[in-house]
Amino acid sequence: MPTNVIVCLLFSHLVVAATAPNFVAQINSIPMLNGMNFKSWKEFVEIVLGCMDLDLSLREERPIATDENQNEAKIEKWDRSNRMCLMMIKISIPEVIRGSITESESAKKFLETIEHFFAKNDKVETSTTLSKLISMSYRGKGNIREYIMEMSHLASKLKALKLELPEDLIVHLVLISLPAHFGQFKVSYNTQKDKWSLNELISHCVHEEDRLKKDKIESAHHLATSSQFKRKRTAWNTSQNKKAKEQPKESTCFFC
């Protein structure tokens, strides 16, 4: 299921659930933080706190009390939001990780500290994503459009990690990863002067894959037809030979 669909379903689920005091269910919907899921973990935390209307301390600074306006109600609401945010953030962080992160009385600053703590993993994520992109290979099973879109998604992730790959390079990586039966298609691209955009490549690859599938079906049909014709011809020849053997031989008179 696509990520945007999952997020939409999660959002609608949380909106309905947030109308009831079902805080335990909301907390359980947040995944535990680990070394590889910080971005998705942060998104879940922000969605849950937003749907529960507890994200005030993450969006605004604490109100200041003045002689003219004590802002008691606003301060109390902000403090409650900050306290609940800290509790929900901490409960979704394993103790082994929480002990390495500097504590803070502000939920917003604590979340920023966690983000800085995991920033050093960007290099690891960049290396892993780039390695996956380079090693991808299309096996001819499935949908080539989805395959190229997956490679494009990996390139987008690298761009977010401050490693932007030129579109020409992505096009060449896609062509290199195609199987041998796309050989004529790749030669055709390499011998022409014009360069394709990624969208043009997707369109041409879809057309080429449909053509190859059609040729394969026609070839299989032709082979089956030829085999059937050979079997019928063999059967006919066998039948004729059998009839010839079964015919009685005429008697020959040697006196006439």
C-alpha positions in Angstrom: 0.0 0.0 0.0 1.4 3.5 -0.9 2.8 5.6 2.0 0.4 8.5 1.3 -2.6 6.1 1.6 -1.3 4.7 4.9 -0.8 8.3 6.3 -4.4 9.2 5.2 -5.9 6.1 6.8 -3.8 6.8 9.9 -4.9 10.4 10.0 -8.6 9.6 9.6 -8.3 6.9 12.3 -6.7 9.3 14.7 -9.3 12.0 14.1 -12.1 9.6 15.0 -10.2 8.1 18.0 -9.2 11.6 19.3 -12.9 12.4 20.1 -12.7 9.8 22.9 -10.2 9.7 25.8 -8.4 6.8 24.2 -4.9 8.1 25.0 -3.4 4.6 25.4 -4.4 3.6 21.8 -2.9 6.8 20.5 0.4 6.2 22.3 0.5 2.7 21.0 0.1 3.9 17.4 3.5 5.6 17.6 6.4 3.3 16.6 9.4 2.9 18.8 12.3 5.0 17.8 15.4 3.2 16.4 18.4 4.1 14.5 16.8 3.9 11.1 13.2 5.2 11.4 13.6 8.7 12.9 11.8 10.6 10.0 8.8 8.3 10.1 8.8 8.3 13.9 8.8 12.1 14.0 5.9 12.2 11.5 3.8 9.8 13.6 4.5 11.8 16.8 3.5 15.0 15.1 0.3 13.5 13.6 -0.8 11.9 16.9 -0.1 15.0 19.0 -1.9 17.1 16.4 -5.0 14.9 16.2 -5.1 14.9 20.0 -4.8 18.7 20.0 -1.7 18.5 22.2 0.9 20.0 19.8 0.5 23.6 21.0 4.0 23.6 22.7 5.5 22.3 19.4 4.0 25.1 17.3 4.1 28.1 19.7 6.4 29.6 22.3 5.2 29.7 25.9 3.0 32.7 26.6 4.5 35.4 28.8 2.6 36.8 31.8 2.6 40.6 32.1 1.2 43.0 34.6 -1.6 43.9 32.2 -2.4 40.3 31.2 -1.4 37.3 33.3 -2.4 34.8 30.5 -3.1 32.2 33.1 -5.4 30.1 30.8 -3.0 30.2 27.9 0.0 29.4 30.0 -1.9 26.5 31.7 -2.9 25.1 28.3 0.6 25.5 27.0 2.2 23.8 30.0 -0.2 20.9 29.7 0.6 20.5 26.0 4.3 20.6 26.8 4.0 18.1 29.6 1.9 15.7 27.5 4.3 16.0 24.5 7.3 15.2 26.6 5.6 12.2 28.1 4.5 10.8 24.7 7.8 11.5 23.1 9.8 9.8 25.9 7.6 6.8 26.1 8.2 6.0 22.4 12.0 6.1 22.9 13.9 3.0 24.2 15.8 3.6 27.4 19.1 2.8 25.7 18.6 5.7 23.3 17.0 8.0 25.8 20.0 7.8 28.1 22.2 9.2 25.3 20.0 12.2 24.7 20.3 15.4 26.8 17.0 16.0 28.7 15.1 19.3 28.2 12.1 20.8 29.9 10.8 22.0 26.5 9.2 19.4 24.3 10.1 21.4 21.2 13.8 21.6 22.2 13.9 18.0 23.2 12.6 17.0 19.8 15.2 19.2 18.1 17.9 17.5 20.3 16.7 14.1 19.1 16.9 15.3 15.5 20.4 16.5 15.9 21.3 13.2 17.6 20.2 11.3 14.6 21.6 13.7 12.0 24.9 11.8 12.0 23.0 8.8 10.5 22.4 10.8 7.3 25.7 9.5 5.9 24.7 6.0 6.6 21.3 6.5 5.0 22.9 8.2 2.0 25.3 5.3 1.5 22.5 2.7 1.9 20.1 4.5 -0.5 22.8 5.0 -3.1 23.9 1.4 -2.9 20.4 0.2 -3.4 19.8 2.5 -6.4 23.0 1.4 -8.1 22.4 -2.3 -7.5 18.7 -2.4 -8.7 17.9 -4.7 -11.6 14.7 -5.2 -13.4 13.8 -8.9 -13.7 11.0 -8.4 -16.2 8.4 -9.4 -13.7 5.9 -6.8 -12.6 5.4 -3.3 -13.9 8.3 -1.4 -15.4 6.6 1.9 -14.7 6.5 1.2 -10.9 10.1 -0.1 -11.1 11.4 3.2 -12.6 9.2 5.2 -10.2 10.9 3.4 -7.3 14.3 4.3 -8.7 13.1 7.9 -9.0 11.9 7.8 -5.4 15.4 6.7 -4.2 16.9 9.6 -6.2 14.5 11.9 -4.4 15.6 10.5 -1.1 19.2 11.2 -2.0 18.2 14.7 -2.9 16.7 15.2 0.5 19.9 14.0 1.9 21.8 16.7 0.0 23.0 14.4 -2.8 21.3 15.4 -6.0 21.8 13.2 -9.0 21.4 14.6 -12.5 18.4 13.4 -14.4 20.6 12.1 -17.2 22.5 9.9 -14.8 19.2 8.4 -13.4 18.1 7.7 -17.0 21.4 5.8 -17.7 21.1 3.9 -14.4 17.6 2.8 -15.4 18.8 1.7 -18.8 21.8 -0.2 -17.4 19.5 -2.1 -15.0 17.2 -3.4 -17.8 17.6 -7.0 -18.8 19.1 -8.4 -22.0 15.9 -8.5 -24.0 15.9 -4.7 -23.9 19.2 -4.7 -25.7 17.9 -3.3 -29.0 16.0 -0.6 -27.1 19.1 0.5 -25.2 21.2 0.6 -28.4 18.5 2.7 -30.1 18.7 5.3 -27.2 22.5 5.3 -27.2 22.8 5.9 -31.0 20.4 8.9 -31.1 21.3 12.5 -30.3 18.3 13.5 -28.3 18.2 12.8 -24.5 15.1 11.6 -22.8 13.7 13.0 -19.6 12.6 10.5 -16.9 9.0 10.8 -17.9 9.9 10.2 -21.5 11.9 7.2 -20.5 9.0 5.8 -18.6 6.7 6.2 -21.6 9.1 4.6 -24.0 9.9 1.7 -21.6 6.2 0.9 -21.1 5.7 0.9 -24.9 8.8 -1.3 -25.4 7.7 -3.8 -22.7 4.2 -4.1 -24.2 5.8 -4.7 -27.6 8.1 -7.4 -26.2 5.2 -9.1 -24.5 3.2 -9.0 -27.7 6.1 -10.5 -29.7 6.6 -13.2 -27.1 2.9 -14.2 -27.2 2.9 -14.2 -31.1 6.1 -16.3 -31.1 4.7 -18.8 -28.6 1.5 -19.0 -30.7 3.5 -19.5 -33.9 5.6 -22.2 -32.2 2.5 -23.9 -30.9 0.8 -23.8 -34.3 3.9 -25.2 -36.0 4.2 -28.0 -33.5 0.5 -28.8 -34.0 0.9 -28.9 -37.8 4.0 -31.2 -37.5 2.1 -33.5 -35.2 -0.9 -33.7 -37.6 1.4 -34.2 -40.6 3.3 -37.0 -38.8 0.0 -38.6 -37.8 -1.2 -38.4 -41.4 2.0 -39.9 -42.8 1.8 -42.7 -40.2 -1.8 -43.4 -41.2 -0.9 -43.5 -44.9 1.9 -45.9 -44.3 -0.3 -48.1 -42.2 -2.9 -48.2 -44.9 -0.3 -49.0 -47.5 0.9 -52.0 -45.4 -2.6 -53.3 -44.8 -3.5 -53.3 -48.6 -3.4 -57.0 -49.9 -0.7 -57.7 -52.5 -2.0 -58.7 -55.9 -1.1 -62.3 -57.0 1.2 -62.4 -60.0 0.8 -65.1 -62.5 4.1 -66.3 -64.0 2.5 -68.4 -66.8 0.8 -65.5 -68.6 
